[in-house]
Amino acid sequence: MKNHLIGMRTFKTALSVWITLVLFYFMNERTPMIAALAAVVVLKESPKSSLTSGKHRVMGNFLGALTALMLIVVKQLVQHDVLVELFGAPFAVIFMIVACNKLNYKTGTIGGIAAFFMTYFSAPDVQPILYAANRLIDTLIGSLIAICINYLVDKEVMLQWKNRLLKK
């Protein structure tokens, strides 16, 4: 067994986070927190599993944001914040779990529920749709960066480059 301090997956995860942070630094619009978290969660042991994880995460977050926006509308119509939160939020969690299972996005369930809670409890009253859209875009950015890094920085490709360099 090899005794590496930093394995390839660890390196690719850190690289994905670094690229995400640099991108958001230059965008200078909002925090990179959601995108960086998505990069960490989506980067898996293989490019194919990263792609699947990214798809599930984005779809789960989309479902979570959409569910939160619907509950925000209900809250505005009913004007009983406490009742909507005490009964609507738990039913929304049930809906999220069932929907993610039925749509076969099981690994997107927890992220989707987190997106629901973040959107529902953090979205500004004035622009909840913009808030939800930005969170979804951030998730998409971090996921795409991780997927690209996992495809581009492949172990076999790196070994081929290493062998080519050592032969010269």
N, C-alpha and C positions, 0 to 999 in steps of 0.2 A: 504494500500500500504506500502510495506517495505521501510525503509529509510536507505539503505546501502550506505556507502561512495564509496565502490568498489564492483561492481557486478561481477558475475561469468565470463561474457564475457570479461570484462575489465581485470580481473585477468588472464584469459587464453591468452588474446592477449599479455599482458606483459610477461607472462611466455614463450610464443612462441618466442617473440623478444629476451628474455634473452638467451634461448637455442640456437637460431640462432647466437647471438653475441659470445657466448662461443665457439660454433663450429668453427666459422670463426677465432676466436682468436687463436685456436689451429691449424687451417689449415695454418694460417699466409701467405696466398698467395695474397689475394685481399680484397677489402673493403666489408663489409657485407651489404652495403646500399640496394642493389636490393633485397637480400634475406630477410632482415628485413622488407622492404616495402611490399614484397609479403606476409609475415606472417601476417602483420596487415590487408592487404586488403582481404586475403582469409579467415581469421577467422570470421565466421558468427554465427548466433544465434543457429544453430544446426549442428551436424556433417555432415548430408546429404547436407545441403546448403553450408558448407565449401568445401566438395568434389566437388560439382558442380562449385563453384567459383574458386577453384584451377584448375580444368580442363579447364575452360574458360580462366583463366589468362595465364596458360602455353601455350594453343593453340594460344591465341591472341599474346603472346610474340613471339612464334615460327613464326607465320605469319609475324609479324612486323620485326623480325630479317631477315627472308628470303627476304622480300620485300626490306629492306635496302641493303642487299648484292647484289640483282639484280640491284638496282639503282647505287650502287658503281661500278659494272661491266660496266654499261652503261656509267657512268661518265668517267671511264678509257678508254673506247673505243672511245667515242666522243671527249673527251678532251676539253669540254666547261663547266667547273664547274658551272658557273653562270646560264647558260641556263638549265642545268640539274636540278639544285636546284630550280630555279624559276618555272619550269614547271613540272619536275619529282616529286618533293616532294608533291605538291598539288594533282597530279594524284595518287600518292601512298596512300595518305590519303583517297581519294575516293575509291580506290581499297580495302583498309583495312576495311572501313565501310561496303561496299557491301559484301566483302568476309565473314566477321564475321557475318553479318546478314544472308547470305545464308547458312553458315555452322552451324547456330544456336549457335554461341558463342558471343551473343550480349554483355554480361557483360565483355567480354575480349577485346572489341573494344578499349576502352581508354588506357588500359595497352598495347595493341598491337601497337597502334599509338605511345605511349611513347617509347616503345622498338624500333620502327622504327626510331624515331628521335634520340634517344640515340645512336643507332648503326650507323646510317648514318652520324651524325655530330660528333660523338666521337670516332668511330673506327679508330685505327691507320691505316695509309695507307699500312703498311707492312703486318699486319695480321688481316684483318677485320673478317675473318671466325672464328678465335680463339676468338676474342673479342665477337662476337655474340654468340658463343657457351658458353662462360663463363657466359654471362648475362642470357642465357636461363637456364643453370645449377643452377645459383644463384636463379632464380625465382622458379625453381623446388624444390630446397632445402627448401626455406622459405615456400613454399606452403605445402610441405609434413610435415614439422614440425607443422604448424598450424593445418592441418587436423588431424595429430596424437594426438596433444594436445586436440583438440576438441572431439575426440573419447575417449581418456583416462581419461580426467578430465571432466567427465560428471556430471551434477548437481545431477542426481538421484543416481549415484554411490557415490558421495561425501556425500549426505544425508544418505545413507546406512552406510557408514563408521562412520559418526558422531553419528548416532543412536547406532551402535555397541559399540563405544568407551564410550558413555554416560551410557550404560547399565552395563558396567563392574565396 
